[in-house]
Amino acid sequence: MSSSELHVVFGTGPLGKSTMLELVKHGKQVRMVNRSGTAKNLPQGVEVVKGDAYDSAQVAQLTKGAVAVYQCAQPHYYEWAEKFPPLQAAIIEGVSQSGAKLIVGDNLYMYGDPNGKPIREDSPINPHTRKGKVRAALSQVVLDAHKSGKIRAAIGRASDFFGPEDEVSGGLTYRPALVGKTANALGNADVPHTYTYVRDFGTLLATLGMNDKALGQIWFTPSAPAITQRDYLQKIYNEAGQPLKIRVGTRPILRVMGLFDKNVREIIEMMYEFEKPFIMDSSKAEKAFGLKATPLDVAIKETIAYFRANPEA
């Protein structure tokens, strides 16, 4: 592929930036879109522009001439049911006009509670939470649009991710670890859980955008072997040079906290992910594209380095 190819990324959060970094590594021209038109820590040559992703005409204009478009933007966690469907609809409509491929960043909520069984791309869609139902509907719209010929699309999914610039995991674990404070775990800290490094998630999305054989399919991000929350946190505190301090949030505790925090309130229905083994099988993408997960120790080291270099304002 030529370096003159334009790839457009909606969203300048940790996933959008991780996707951008992989595209830049492959010599692609990258345009990033967000609501402000500004973003920090971008390599030279990467364009960032202001745009309204809820406006299909703007999406069409911003993606004109693009080879691929990456949907890495999302509303606030507590606004998914109301704002996610119109956001995705506008992006699909705009991309259908520009003719670019659409690569969508997604999660595992639509599979529901696997009862400890590994989740694969073809596992049954069985959402039993509000956000799981939203995600299931959103992904079906993308797949239907591809099947009908309206767009050419692929979906990349990941388990709970962490990494540079991710202030969710940063606030819960990495920043507390760096100063010797208590980290937050959920449910049961001693059952295995798949964690996805956000850089690997971005690598997958970029790979899907650069490979037409990925189209029309769902792909899981290559991720390190599942590990208990306790062991994961121990690795983080070891890298930070601090003794492990851990607080486990259970459903009753979160219900009380949720009275004062809308984001915490939204976590409660997802607690099943942390009360039983929650394991993602990413072998499909590993075999198809030769991708490998960043070793967990390396990913944690890079994440600690980022938060150490970027203290809270």
C-alpha positions in Angstrom: 0.0 0.0 0.0 1.1 3.5 -0.8 2.1 6.0 2.0 -0.1 8.5 0.3 -3.2 6.6 1.5 -5.4 8.5 3.9 -6.7 6.7 7.0 -9.2 8.6 9.2 -9.5 7.9 12.9 -12.6 9.1 14.8 -11.6 9.6 18.4 -8.3 10.7 20.0 -8.5 8.6 23.2 -6.2 5.7 24.0 -7.6 3.5 21.3 -7.7 6.1 18.6 -4.1 7.1 19.3 -3.0 3.4 19.4 -4.6 2.8 16.0 -2.9 6.0 14.7 0.5 4.9 15.9 0.3 1.6 14.1 -0.8 3.3 10.9 2.1 5.8 11.1 4.4 2.9 11.7 3.3 1.6 8.3 3.8 4.9 6.6 0.2 5.9 6.3 -1.2 9.4 6.2 -3.5 9.8 9.2 -6.2 12.2 10.0 -7.7 12.2 13.5 -11.1 13.7 14.3 -12.5 14.9 17.6 -14.9 17.6 18.9 -12.1 20.1 19.7 -9.7 19.8 16.8 -6.8 19.5 19.2 -4.9 16.6 20.7 -1.6 16.1 22.6 1.2 13.6 22.0 0.7 13.3 18.3 3.6 12.5 15.9 4.7 15.0 13.4 2.6 14.8 10.3 -0.6 13.5 11.9 -3.5 15.8 11.2 -6.2 16.4 13.9 -9.3 18.2 12.8 -12.6 19.3 14.5 -15.6 17.4 13.4 -19.1 16.3 14.5 -19.4 12.5 14.1 -23.1 12.8 14.7 -23.4 14.7 11.4 -23.2 12.2 8.4 -22.5 15.1 6.0 -19.4 16.1 8.0 -18.3 12.4 8.3 -18.6 12.1 4.5 -16.5 15.2 3.9 -13.9 14.3 6.5 -13.5 10.8 5.1 -13.5 11.8 1.4 -10.7 10.0 -0.4 -9.9 7.8 2.6 -8.9 4.2 2.3 -10.2 3.3 5.7 -12.0 4.8 8.6 -11.7 3.7 12.2 -14.5 4.2 14.7 -12.8 4.7 18.1 -15.1 7.3 19.5 -17.9 6.7 22.0 -20.2 8.7 24.3 -19.8 8.8 28.0 -20.4 5.3 29.6 -23.7 6.4 31.1 -24.9 7.8 27.7 -24.5 4.7 25.6 -28.2 3.8 25.2 -29.1 7.3 24.1 -26.1 8.5 22.1 -24.3 5.5 20.7 -26.9 4.4 18.1 -27.1 7.9 16.4 -23.3 8.2 16.5 -22.8 4.9 14.7 -25.6 5.5 12.3 -24.1 8.9 11.2 -20.6 7.4 10.8 -22.0 4.5 8.7 -24.0 6.9 6.5 -21.0 9.2 6.0 -18.6 6.4 5.2 -21.1 4.9 2.7 -20.8 8.2 0.8 -17.0 8.4 0.9 -16.6 4.7 -0.1 -13.9 4.0 2.6 -13.7 0.8 4.6 -15.1 1.1 8.1 -13.2 -0.6 11.0 -15.1 -0.5 14.3 -13.6 -0.9 17.7 -15.8 -3.0 20.0 -15.9 -4.9 23.2 -17.3 -8.2 24.5 -20.5 -7.1 26.2 -22.8 -8.6 23.6 -21.7 -12.2 24.6 -23.1 -11.9 28.1 -22.0 -14.1 30.9 -19.9 -17.0 29.5 -20.0 -18.8 32.9 -16.2 -19.2 32.8 -16.0 -20.6 29.2 -13.6 -19.0 26.8 -15.2 -16.4 24.5 -14.5 -16.7 20.8 -15.7 -14.6 17.8 -18.4 -17.1 17.0 -19.6 -17.5 20.6 -23.4 -17.1 21.0 -24.6 -13.5 21.2 -26.5 -13.4 24.5 -26.6 -10.0 26.1 -28.4 -9.7 29.4 -27.3 -6.2 30.4 -28.5 -2.8 29.1 -25.0 -2.0 27.6 -24.6 -5.5 26.2 -27.9 -5.1 24.3 -26.7 -1.7 23.0 -23.4 -3.2 21.8 -25.1 -6.2 20.2 -27.5 -3.9 18.3 -24.6 -1.6 17.2 -22.5 -4.5 15.8 -25.4 -6.0 14.0 -26.1 -2.8 12.2 -22.5 -2.7 11.0 -22.6 -6.4 9.8 -26.0 -5.8 8.1 -24.6 -2.7 6.3 -21.7 -4.7 5.1 -23.8 -7.6 4.0 -26.2 -5.3 2.1 -23.2 -3.7 0.3 -23.8 -0.3 1.8 -20.3 -0.3 3.3 -17.3 -2.6 3.6 -16.6 -3.2 7.2 -14.9 -5.3 9.9 -15.2 -5.3 13.7 -12.3 -5.6 16.1 -13.1 -6.5 19.7 -11.1 -6.5 22.9 -11.5 -7.4 26.6 -11.0 -4.8 29.3 -8.1 -2.7 28.1 -5.3 -0.8 29.8 -2.3 1.2 28.6 -0.9 4.6 28.0 -3.4 7.5 28.1 -6.2 5.3 29.4 -7.3 7.3 32.4 -9.8 4.6 33.5 -7.2 2.0 34.3 -4.9 4.8 35.2 -7.2 6.1 37.9 -8.1 2.7 39.3 -4.7 1.1 39.4 -1.6 2.7 37.8 -1.7 6.2 39.4 -2.4 4.7 42.9 0.4 2.2 42.5 2.9 4.9 41.6 2.3 6.7 44.9 1.8 3.7 47.1 -1.9 4.1 47.5 -4.6 1.4 47.3 -5.7 0.1 43.9 -9.3 -1.0 43.1 -10.3 -4.5 42.1 -13.8 -5.7 41.3 -15.8 -8.8 42.3 -13.4 -11.6 43.0 -9.7 -10.8 42.7 -8.7 -14.4 42.4 -10.3 -15.6 39.2 -8.6 -15.4 35.8 -9.4 -12.4 33.6 -8.2 -11.4 30.1 -6.7 -8.0 29.9 -6.0 -6.3 26.5 -3.2 -3.9 26.0 -4.6 -0.9 24.2 -1.6 -0.7 21.9 -2.4 -4.3 20.7 -6.0 -3.3 20.2 -4.9 -0.4 18.0 -2.5 -2.7 16.1 -5.5 -5.0 15.4 -7.7 -2.2 14.1 -5.0 -0.9 11.8 -4.3 -4.4 10.6 -7.9 -4.9 9.7 -7.9 -1.6 7.8 -4.9 -2.7 5.8 -6.2 -6.2 4.9 -9.3 -6.7 2.7 -9.5 -10.3 3.8 -10.6 -9.0 7.2 -13.8 -7.5 5.9 -17.2 -8.8 6.9 -15.8 -10.5 10.0 -15.3 -10.1 13.7 -11.7 -10.3 15.1 -10.5 -10.5 18.7 -7.4 -8.6 19.8 -4.4 -10.7 20.6 -4.1 -10.5 24.3 -1.8 -12.0 27.0 -3.0 -15.1 28.8 -5.7 -14.5 31.4 -4.4 -13.6 34.9 -6.1 -13.0 38.2 -6.7 -9.3 39.2 -4.5 -9.9 42.3 -1.6 -11.2 40.2 -2.1 -8.4 37.6 -2.1 -5.7 40.3 1.0 -7.3 42.0 2.9 -7.0 38.7 1.8 -3.3 38.5 3.0 -2.6 42.0 6.2 -4.4 41.5 7.0 -2.3 38.5 6.0 0.8 40.4 8.3 -0.2 43.3 5.6 -0.2 45.8 4.0 -2.8 48.1 0.6 -4.1 46.9 -2.4 -2.5 48.4 -5.8 -3.7 47.1 -9.4 -2.8 47.7 -12.1 -5.1 46.3 -15.4 -3.5 45.2 -18.4 -5.8 45.5 -21.9 -5.2 44.3 -23.2 -3.8 47.6 -20.3 -1.4 47.8 -20.7 -0.3 44.2 -24.4 0.3 44.7 -23.7 2.7 47.5 -20.9 4.4 45.5 -23.2 4.5 42.4 -25.6 6.8 44.3 -23.0 9.5 43.9 -21.2 8.5 40.6 -22.9 7.8 37.4 -20.0 5.9 35.9 -19.7 3.6 39.0 -23.4 3.0 38.8 -23.0 1.7 35.2 -20.3 -0.8 36.3 -22.7 -2.8 38.5 -24.4 -4.7 35.7 -21.0 -5.7 34.3 -19.8 -7.3 37.5 -20.2 -10.8 36.1 -17.0 -10.2 34.2 -15.1 -10.1 37.5 -16.9 -12.6 39.6 -16.1 -15.6 37.5 -13.3 -16.5 35.0 -13.6 -14.2 32.0 -11.3 -15.5 29.2 -11.0 -14.3 25.6 -9.6 -16.6 22.9 -7.8 -14.4 20.3 -6.2 -17.2 18.3 -8.2 -16.3 15.1 -6.4 -13.0 14.5 -3.1 -14.4 15.7 -3.2 -17.1 13.0 -4.7 -15.0 10.2 -2.3 -12.0 10.5 0.6 -13.3 12.6 -0.1 -10.9 15.4 1.1 -11.5 18.9 0.1 -9.9 22.1 2.6 -7.7 23.9 3.9 -9.7 26.9 2.0 -8.5 30.0 5.2 -7.5 31.8 6.3 -5.4 28.9 2.8 -3.8 28.5 2.7 -3.0 32.3 6.2 -1.5 32.1 5.2 0.8 29.2 2.0 1.8 30.9 3.8 2.6 34.2 6.4 4.6 32.3 3.6 6.7 30.6 1.8 7.5 33.9 5.1 8.3 35.6 6.0 10.7 32.8 2.5 12.2 32.8 1.5 12.9 36.4 -2.0 14.2 37.2 -2.5 17.9 36.6 
